[in-house]
Amino acid sequence: MISKWNEVVGENDIVIHLGDFAFRNKASLIRPLLNGTIILIRGNHDLNIRKNDGFIIVEDKLIINNLILTHRPMNREDIPSGFVNIHGHIHDKKSYNGINVSVERTNYYPSELNRILSLQTMKKQWKNIHYTYYLGQYVFWHQ
């Protein structure tokens, strides 16, 4: 996964990782090997990860325009009208209330965010927003 990450993430890229970065205390060993600045939405396997491990940590969710980025999928009633929940956590299972981008669904490779959004009827709302990549459980764009 490290080589696939670094194939597409540059040193100046910002990555939003949707949680479960690494088991146990491995994050501090893996993080220096990865390109980019990582914003980590803490997952259930990330409890030991600290900011000094090289992350910007978000505890619950990150909202960018009408995207709600979370580790776990949100319940339908908790997603405001017009918003889309993009999440990880459920591995290769289908998401019923949002878009599951767990690495098992992307073959551990990045795919264009615009390609994923094109599957949604709300794509026209995103015409003027420039996102470069959507990587498994990671959303990232170039600075």
C-alpha positions as CSV (number, residue, x, y, z in Angstrom):
1,M,0.0,0.0,0.0
2,I,2.9,2.4,0.6
3,S,4.1,2.2,-3.0
4,K,0.6,2.6,-4.3
5,W,0.1,5.7,-2.1
6,N,3.4,7.3,-3.1
7,E,2.7,6.7,-6.8
8,V,-0.2,9.2,-6.7
9,V,0.4,11.3,-3.6
10,G,3.1,14.0,-3.9
11,E,5.1,15.6,-1.1
12,N,2.9,18.8,-1.3
13,D,-0.5,17.0,-1.4
14,I,-3.0,17.0,1.4
15,V,-4.6,13.7,2.2
16,I,-7.7,13.2,4.2
17,H,-7.6,9.6,5.6
18,L,-10.9,8.2,6.7
19,G,-9.6,6.2,9.6
20,D,-8.1,2.8,10.5
21,F,-4.7,4.0,9.4
22,A,-2.7,1.3,11.2
23,F,-3.1,-1.3,13.9
24,R,-1.5,-1.0,17.3
25,N,1.5,1.4,17.4
26,K,2.6,1.0,13.7
27,A,1.5,4.5,12.6
28,S,4.7,6.1,13.7
29,L,6.7,3.6,11.7
30,I,4.5,3.9,8.5
31,R,3.8,7.7,8.5
32,P,7.4,8.8,7.6
33,L,7.3,6.6,4.5
34,L,4.2,8.3,3.0
35,N,4.1,11.4,0.9
36,G,1.8,14.3,1.7
37,T,0.3,16.0,4.8
38,I,-2.3,13.7,6.3
39,I,-5.5,14.8,8.0
40,L,-6.7,11.7,9.9
41,I,-10.3,11.2,10.8
42,R,-9.7,8.9,13.7
43,G,-11.1,5.4,13.3
44,N,-11.6,2.6,15.8
45,H,-8.1,1.3,15.2
46,D,-6.4,4.7,15.5
47,L,-6.8,5.2,19.3
48,N,-3.0,5.2,19.9
49,I,-2.2,7.6,17.1
50,R,-1.0,11.1,18.2
51,K,-0.4,14.4,16.4
52,N,3.3,14.0,17.0
53,D,3.1,10.8,14.9
54,G,2.8,13.2,11.9
55,F,-1.0,13.7,11.6
56,I,-3.6,16.4,11.8
57,I,-6.3,14.6,13.8
58,V,-10.0,15.0,13.4
59,E,-12.1,13.2,16.0
60,D,-15.5,12.9,14.4
61,K,-16.1,14.2,10.9
62,L,-14.9,16.8,8.4
63,I,-17.4,18.7,6.3
64,I,-16.3,20.2,3.0
65,N,-19.0,21.9,1.0
66,N,-21.7,19.2,0.9
67,L,-19.5,16.2,1.7
68,I,-19.4,14.8,5.2
69,L,-16.3,12.7,5.6
70,T,-16.4,10.2,8.4
71,H,-14.8,6.9,9.5
72,R,-18.1,5.0,10.1
73,P,-21.1,5.3,7.8
74,M,-23.7,7.8,9.0
75,N,-27.3,6.8,9.6
76,R,-29.6,8.2,6.9
77,E,-31.5,10.4,9.3
78,D,-28.2,12.1,10.4
79,I,-27.3,13.2,6.9
80,P,-28.7,16.6,6.0
81,S,-30.6,17.0,2.8
82,G,-28.2,17.7,-0.1
83,F,-25.2,16.2,1.7
84,V,-23.3,13.0,0.9
85,N,-21.5,10.9,3.5
86,I,-18.2,9.5,2.3
87,H,-16.8,6.9,4.7
88,G,-14.6,3.9,5.2
89,H,-14.8,1.3,8.0
90,I,-17.1,-1.4,6.4
91,H,-14.4,-2.9,4.1
92,D,-15.8,-4.3,0.9
93,K,-19.5,-4.0,1.9
94,K,-21.9,-1.8,0.0
95,S,-22.9,1.5,1.6
96,Y,-26.6,2.1,1.9
97,N,-26.4,5.7,3.0
98,G,-23.3,7.1,1.4
99,I,-20.2,6.2,-0.5
100,N,-17.9,3.5,0.9
101,V,-14.3,4.1,-0.1
102,S,-12.6,1.5,2.0
103,V,-9.4,0.3,0.3
104,E,-10.9,-3.1,-0.4
105,R,-13.3,-1.4,-2.8
106,T,-10.6,0.5,-4.7
107,N,-8.0,-2.3,-5.0
108,Y,-5.8,-0.1,-2.7
109,Y,-5.3,2.3,-5.6
110,P,-6.6,5.9,-6.0
111,S,-9.4,6.9,-8.2
112,E,-10.6,10.3,-9.3
113,L,-13.1,11.9,-6.9
114,N,-14.9,13.3,-10.0
115,R,-15.4,9.8,-11.3
116,I,-17.0,8.7,-8.0
117,L,-19.1,11.8,-7.9
118,S,-20.3,11.2,-11.4
119,L,-22.1,8.2,-10.1
120,Q,-24.1,10.5,-7.9
121,T,-26.9,12.7,-9.1
122,M,-25.4,15.6,-7.3
123,K,-22.4,15.9,-9.6
124,K,-23.6,19.1,-11.1
125,Q,-23.2,20.8,-7.7
126,W,-19.5,20.0,-7.9
127,K,-18.5,21.4,-11.3
128,N,-16.5,24.3,-9.9
129,I,-14.8,22.3,-7.1
130,H,-11.4,20.9,-8.1
131,Y,-10.4,17.7,-6.4
132,T,-7.7,15.7,-7.9
133,Y,-7.9,12.3,-6.3
134,Y,-9.9,10.1,-4.1
135,L,-7.8,7.3,-2.7
136,G,-9.5,4.3,-1.1
137,Q,-10.1,5.6,2.4
138,Y,-8.2,8.7,1.5
139,V,-9.3,11.9,-0.2
140,F,-6.5,14.1,-1.4
141,W,-5.9,17.0,-3.7
142,H,-2.9,18.9,-4.8
143,Q,-2.0,22.2,-3.1
